[in-house]
């Protein structure tokens, strides 16, 4: 949808944009008890206002750096507390933008997610990780913490969400009834369609081939998602192998140390080799330090790649999945309701014609009233359909604004590999001189290990 040249704006669209810019009003005050951000955050942009070039409010001009700079939110586990029946997990959610730190439970995230879908049904609302199951282990809890962190960061950096009172409540309200406050903030408040000044004129800003662009964009995002899904799986395996390698190196070093610490008496028939075995044991015992260091370097590399590569890939996949979900909501929600309304309208028309032929004036009057109501409903659905496409076009641009994240991910992966191999190579090189005493022959002369080429010449 964003990869093609836009059709020229219609006169109505130009007039609508001019009217919008001339009639902008200040945003309403935040709800009570929501702390005002300090410093540069005291004057927030107008709610639901997207950054746009003059003349065409459909087009956005965000860069990846601008989106990432909106906020950075940390989500950390705090020690489990025992509830009345079961333990529950709490998270400390800290916002850099609001300089706030609040405690949230998973159910708080659920209510927050519901309010976002209620207010912004035509925007990319990332999915939440699954609810806790019975017997959930630490691995599950940690995976869900990371997923919640990705969720809240995507939301906090999304232009309309970041300017809405629901987000500010969630990130900065420190009272115990945050769920009720979130629901109250959305009570009797309609969705974005009812508050956006351009909602009823969205069609004027859409290109003539919007449906073709929508289909092409959806296919492109689906292909990108499939490729990044495979990349994420491979990155997970690479990071996992580094961590497994660390465990193997540590055990390898411990076994060498155990061998060097063996106190079993040397049998008399091996007395001639007593000095050799003693020297070997002493050398083997000392190697465990280097192998422990190698294990530590490998573990650091694996954890760094999990954080800098796998998690960023997961973040981008969450964004792409939210776009796919939005496309599904558009097709199964707005379009499906519109088609049902048109079908119902045609049935009413046929019923009225039948009543007119049978000369039933009361039935005709009732049907005429219902037809007028249905026509109004159809008109509203058509407006919502165009507004949904308008939002989809903007959300597509946001997805493409995140595409440069690919270079960040690849850079982090390459740097991790270079640094990891460099540090481990230094330890291996430091280890090599300590092996010389292992190759001393009976006369004390060194018998260095053969190269692979020399080994290949030996008989099997």
N, C-alpha and C positions, 0 to 999 in steps of 0.2 A: 504494500500500500504506500510505502514511502519511497520506493525506488524509482518511481516514474514521475514525469513532469505533471504538475497540477494543471487542471483545466482552468481557464480564466474565470474569475469570479463574476457572477451575475450582478447587474446593477442593484438588485435587492440585497445581495450579500454585502456589497460595498457600503450601502446605506445602513445596513444593520450593524456592521462593524463600527462605522462612524458614530452611530447612535450609542453603541455600547461604550466606546471610549469617552464620549462626551458625558455620559450619565453615570460613570462609576461613582460609587459611594464608599465611605469608610466602612471597614468591617465592624460588626457589633462587638461589644465587650465580651471578654471570656466569662465563663460561668464562675460563680463565687467559689472561693476556696481553691481556685487553681492558681498557683504562684506564677507571677509574671517573670519570664526569663530575664536574667541580668545581662548587662552589656549591650551588645549589638542586637540581641533578640527581643528587645522591648517593643519594637514595632514590627509585627509580622505582616507578611503580604496578605492581601484580601483573600478570605476563604473561597475555595473552589476556583481561584484565578490561576490560569496556567500561563507560564511565560511564553509570549508569542510575538512574532514580528508584526509590525503595523500592517493593517489592511487585510490580514487573513488569520483569524483566531484559531483556525484549524491546525496551523503549523506551529511546531515547537522548536526551540533552539537550545535545548539543554545539552551539555556535555557530560561525560561520565564523571569528571572531577567535580562539576557543580552538583550532581546528584549525590555523590559520596560525601561531599562537604556539608550536606544538610544536617546530618546527625550521625553519631556513632553510638550505638546502644550496647552495653554489656549485659549479659544474662549469666549470673553465677548461682550455683547451688548453695543453699545454706543448710546447716545440719537439720536432719529430719526431726520433726516434732510428733509426739503421739497425740492423735485426736481421741475422740471418745471411744472409737472402735478400732480404727486403723491408723497407721502412720500416713502422713501426707508430706509431700515435697513442696518446699517453698523456694522461690527464686528472688534474688536481689537484682532488680532491673535499674540500671544506671544510665541516664541520658546525658551526653556531653552538651547537647544544645540547651537543655533546661537546667543543667547543673543539679540534677535531682537524682535521688536514690530511693526507690520504693520496693516493698515486698509484694510479690504477686504469686498466686497459686495457678495451677493449670486451668481451673475453672474460670478464673479471671480472664485468661487469654481467650477462652471459649466465648464468653459474653462480649468481649471486645471484638472478636472476629464476627460475631453475629451482627453487632451494631454497624461494622464496616459494610457488610453485605447489604444491610437494610438501607444505609444512606448512599452507598455507591455500587448499585447492582450492575452498572455498565463499566466498571473499572476492574483492573487486575487485583483481586484480593488473594494473596497467597494462602495456600492451605495450611492448616495446623497439623502437627504430628499427631499420631493416634493417642487415644486415652490410655492411661496406665492399666495394664492387665494384672490379674492376680499373679503373684510370684515374680513381678518384674524385677530384674536384677540391676546391678549398677551399670552394666553396659547399656541396657535399655534407657535408664534414667539419663545417662550422659549423652546418648544419641538424641534423646528428646530435648535436652537442654540446648544442644547445638542447633537443632531444628527450630526451636523457639527463638534463638538469637538471630538466625537467618530471617525468620518471619518478621520480627519486629524491626529489623534494620531495613528490609525491603519496604515495609509500611512507612517507617519514619522518613524515608528518602523519596517516597512517592509524592509528587507535587500537591494534588488535591488532599490526600490524607494528611500530609505534614502540616497543612494549614487549617485542619479541622479541630474543633474543641474536643472531640472524642479521643484523639491521640494525646492531646495535652492532658486530659484527665487521666488517661491510663499511665502516662509516663511521670506525672508529677503529683497526683492526688495521693496523700499519705493516710487518709482515713481508712477505717476498717470496712466500710460499706461501698467499696469501689464499684461493685457490680450494680448496685442500685443507682449510683451516680451516673454510671454509663448508660443505663436504661432510661433514666430521667432526662439525660441530655438529648436522647433521640425520641423521647415521647412526644407525640403530636407533631413531630417534624417529618416531613416527607423526604423522599429521596432527592438525589442531585437534579433530576429532571424538573422538579417543582421549584428549584431555587436558582438554577442557571438561567441567566437572562437571554441566552442564545438558544435555549432548548427548543422553543417552538419554531425557530428559524434555522435549525441545524441543516435542513435539506439544502438551503441556499448556499452553504459552504462546501457541500460534498461534490466531488468530481462526478461527471456523468457516468463514468465506468466504475463506480465505487464497488459494485458487486464483483466485478472481474478482479479489481485490486484486492478485495477482501479474500477471495478464493486463492489468488496467487500468494498473498502474504501468509495465509494460513498454511499452505503447503510448504512454503519456505521455512517457517518456524517449526513445523513438524519435522522436517529433515534436519534442521539444526539441532533440535532436541534429541533426535535419535543418535546423531553423531556424538554430541556432548555426553549423552548417557553412557556410550561405550568408552569414551575417554575417561569419564569419572571411574568406571569400573576398573580400567587398567591402572589408573593412578592409585586407586585403593589397593590393588594387588601389589604395586611397586612399593608403596609405603608399608604394607603389611609384611612384605618380604624383608625389608630393611629391619623391621622390629623383630621378626623371626630370626634373622641373621644375627642380631644382637644377642638374643637368648642363646643361640647355638655357640657363638664365640665365648660367651661367659661360661657356659657349661664345659666347653672345650678347655678353657684355661683352668677351671676348677679340677678337671680330671687330670690335667698335667700336674697340678699342684698336689693332688692326692697321691699320684704316682711317685712324685718326688719326696713325699712325706711318709712313704711306706716304711714301717719299722720291722718288717719280717726279716729274721736272721738269714744271712747268706749261707747256703749249704756248703759243706767242706769241699765238695768236688768243683765248686765254682770259685774257690779261693783265688785262683790266678787272675780272675776278672774283678776282684773286689774293688780295686782302685777305680776301674772303669765305671762300674755300677755306681759307686759313690759319687763320682764326678757328674755322671748323668743325672742322678737324683737331685743333686744340688742345682744343676742348671734348669731342670724341669720345674723345680719348685719356684724358681724366680720368674718363670715366664708368665705366671698367672696375672701379674700386675699389668703387663702389656695387653694381654687378652681381655682383661677387664676394661682397660681404656678403649680398646677396639670396640668392645660391646657397647660402651657408653656413646662413642661416636656414631655407631650404626643406629642406636636407639634415637639419638638426637636428630639424625637425618630423617628417620621414619616419622617421628612426631612433627618435625617441621613441615614435611610434605603433606601430612594429614591436615595441618592447620593452614598452610599457605597455598596448597594446590587442591586437595580433595574438597576442603570446605568452600573454597571459592567456586569450584565446579558445581558443588551442591547448591550454592547460592544462585548461580546462573540457571541451573536446572529448575529450581523453585520458581524463578521468575518466568521461565518459558512455560512451565506447567500451569502457572496462573493465567497466562495468555491463552493457552489451550482451553482451560476451564471457562474463560470468558467467552470464547468462540462458541463453546457448547451452550452456555447460558443464552447467548444471542439467538442461536438457532432453535433451541428447544423451548426457550422462554418467550421472547418477544415475537419472533416469527410464527411460532406455533399458535400463540394466543391470537395473533392477527388473522391467521388463516381460519381458526375456529370461529372468530367473530364474523368474518365474511361469509362463512358457511351458514351460520345462524341467521345472518341478514337475508341471504337468498331464500332460506326456508320461510321466513316471515313474509317476504314479498309474495311468495307463492300462496301462502295462507290467506293473505289479504285479497289477492285476485280471486281465490276460491270463494271467500266470504262475499265479495262484491257481486260475483255471478249468482250467488244464492240469495242475494238481497237480505243480508243480515247487518243492518246499520250499526248496532251496538258492537258487534264483533269487529267491524271495519274500524270504528273509532278506537277501540282498544289496541288493535294491531297497528294503526297509524301512530299512536302514542309510543308503543314499544319500538316501532321502526325508527322513530326520531331518536329515542334513547340509544338504540343500537348504532345509528349513524354517528352520534356523538362519541360513543365508545370506540368505534372504528377509527374516527378521526384522531382520537387521543392515541390509539395504538400505532397509527401511522406516524404520528409525531415522535412517539417513543422509539419506534423502529429507526427513524432517521437519526435521533439523538444517540441511540445505541451504536450506530455505524460511525457517527461523529466521534464518540468516545473511543471506539475500536481503532479508528485511524490514529488518534493521539496516543493510545496505548502501544500501538505498533511502533510509533516513533520512539517511545521510551525504551522498548525492547532493543531497538537498533542503537540507542544511545549507550546501552550496556555492552554492546558487542566488543568494544575495545578492551573489556575486561579479559578477553582471550589473551592479549599480549601480556597482561599482568600475570596471568596464570602460567603461561609458558616461561616467562622470565623467572618467576619464582621456582619453577621446576628445574630449569637449567642451572640457576645459581645454587640450588640445593645440591644437585648432583656434583657440580664442580667443587663446591666447598666440602661436601662429604667425602668425595674421593681424595681430595687434597689432604684433608686432615688424617684420614685413615692411611694414606700412602706414607705420610710422615711417621706414623706409629709403626707400620710394617718395616720401614727402613731403619728405625731405631731398634727394632727387635732383631734384625738380621745379625748384627755383630755378636749378640748373645748366644747364637747357635753354634759358634765355632767350637766350643768345648764338647759339643755333642758328637763331633766328627773326628775326635782324636783316636788314632789307632793304638795298638798295643805298645808301640815304641814311642808313643807321644807325638808322632807326626800327624798332621791334620789330614783327614780323608774327607774332602769336601764332597757334597752331594753332586751326582751327575746331572747334566742338563737333560731335558726331554729327548734331544736328538741322540745322546749317548745311551739313554735307556732303551731306545728303540732298537739299538744294535745288539742288545743282550738276547740270548736264547730264551725262549719261553719256558 
